[in-house]
Amino acid sequence: MPGRPGKIAFFEQLAADGIGYMFGNPGTVEQGFLDAGAAFDTEYVLALHEGVAVGMADGYARATQRPALVQLHTGVGLGNGVGLLYQALRGGSPLVVVAGEAGIRYDAMDGQMAVDLVEMARPVTKFAARVVHPSSLLRTLRKAVKIAMTPPRGPVLVVLPADVMDEITTEPVVPTSVPSTRVLPEPGLVTEAATRLLAGHNRLILMGDGIAASGAQRELAEVAERLNAPVWGVNHSEFNFDPTHPLWGGQLGHMFGADSARVVEEADSVLIVGTYVFPEVFPRLDSPFKPGARIVHIDLDAYEIAKNFPVDVGLVADPRLTLAALAGELDRRGAGTVPARAGASENFPEGARPRPVTPLREEDVPHTVLDRFVYHLARQAPADLVLFDEALTASGPLARHLPPRLPGHFFQTRGGSLGVGIPGAMGVKLARPDLPVVGFTGDGGSMYTIQALWTAARYGIAAKFVICNNRRYRLLDLNIEQYWREQGIGTHPHPASFDLSFPDISFSGLAGSLGVAAHRVEKAEEAEDAVARMLAHEGPYLIDLVID
């Protein structure tokens, strides 16, 4: 192949892999290849903070199920993006992060901004490498894309020294090869799994986002119906199982192991699929499972199977194919089925079907600002509405009025990092510009990445944003109350560090200063009109929703 600078070959490789956006914040050590990028079709989406760039890429990758490219500025930029890279790692988002540095020739100088980027990124990436010669630039990029996209998916880092990018390379450009992981266990293991699951009378299914990644929603419902097993979400942040299905149990908590233990402790047959167990910050150290419980675990991540607790059958296999085979084996054995509400086990194509959920009568809706707002959003929004939910302490009304029913139409924060709500919704909107997208976040979480509104205005990203403004880190209130109960500490005022009420933040004013139209809603009676105004607005729009 004709020789050309590495910075040119870099963009040729992006074109070969169909990578259309680069989310980033520029710096001097990246100036050479960013300047070269003007001649190519990859669009640079400028963020005013690295966390915004990573959050947008996370939403884009989740919505497209494809790699998303992030550019960070050497160690200082990588440091600013680490929090949301951790979320991408825990959630399995295939992000390809590139970070520049001054150059290999300067290694011995220990100059300004010098840092070992590979070691810095290692705890929050699947793979991190530094390109040290122009003849390995494209090979390293392809390796990174392949690793990011191979289950368990996750973020990767490629360090691009400026002098290497300026040197000539003759490496050929070819599309990245991503191996198929659509693997099925041998029939005998499927038979053994069915035997274990049918042996119990009190059956249970624990599932997570591996279901959505595999497209196994229908197959999961069919297995649940044949086992008559309630389904509980573990690392459950996308549409994995219809929450209106009669076998939907709910979602396990993410803080305390005792909450998960109460769900699983009586089950004598447990199917775990597409998830790790357990997701809490403070997990149980002893097994929460009943002694003698039969446990079958299906996942493409071998590391997670039997990581913390033994299993009887562990299958490193594709959830969709394996669940389909398991359903067939259960049918062969004459396992009964639970009558499902019409359509409950269907894997609807995107954009299909109106929302077939019987809404509450308006007089039955709690007279709170949040409940009324979400109720009117459910009534007024089109059926293909996409939600991005970061406002966890306000998630109840969303689940009540807008239960997710379509693949690719619901995304929730994961991994514990704050700040993904606004940029995540923007990334989803870039991925699916044909769909209405509304992102919910909290007042505290929004302030991590409020600069994202400027990017939404700059590029006309017409997502809508709702800040649930209770002037507190409300989740911390709930968690410390649990701590007080466990420690036998009497109730007393919450720490002052949880309070955000003074000075009061004008989110509508902030939005306006960043180029986004906004409206403050303080009373339940204002909700209906505010929803209509938000949905009718052609560009990005923010609602400052003042809640209790």
Helices and strands as residue ranges (DSSP letters): E 4-5, H 6-16, E 21-24, G 28-30, H 31-36, G 37-39, E 43-46, H 50-64, E 68-72, H 74-91, E 95-101, G 104-109, H 117-121, G 122-124, E 127-130, G 134-136, H 137-149, E 156-161, H 162-166, E 168-169, H 187-199, E 203-207, H 210-214, H 217-227, E 231-233, E 248-251, H 257-264, E 269-273, E 294-299, G 302-304, E 313-316, H 319-332, G 362-364, H 369-380, E 386-389, G 392-394, H 395-401, E 410-412, H 421-431, E 437-442, H 443-446, H 452-459, E 464-469, H 474-487, G 496-498, H 507-513, E 517-521, G 524-526, H 527-536, E 541-546
